[in-house]
């Protein structure tokens, strides 16, 4: 017997929403760890709770070093045009998005070593 399909919409019950956040955050971190080990990747994962608390995870290097590497790569790619979804978005712009969103925001940066 399989699981029922979850409708992708905001969970209205505050308690249920918090439980779901906690469980899914743990699952997201587990998946980040798994892909890092299986594919020998450097992974940085940042999750901001609805209350603004930061949860971070890194594998292969520190979050700071991975973000520095991303920033350097992003600066190098500014001259080029790319549509991979991350290039062209500066760390300052990401911070502005996080601050203005006012909701749970998950940013997963996966970088090849």
Secondary structure, 3 states (H helix, E strand, C coil): CCCCCCCCCCCCCHHHHHHHHHHHHHHHHHHHHHHHHHHCEEEEEEEECCCCCEEEEEECCCHHHHHHHHHHHHHHHCCCCCCCCCCCCCHHHHHHHHHHHCCCEEEEEEEEC
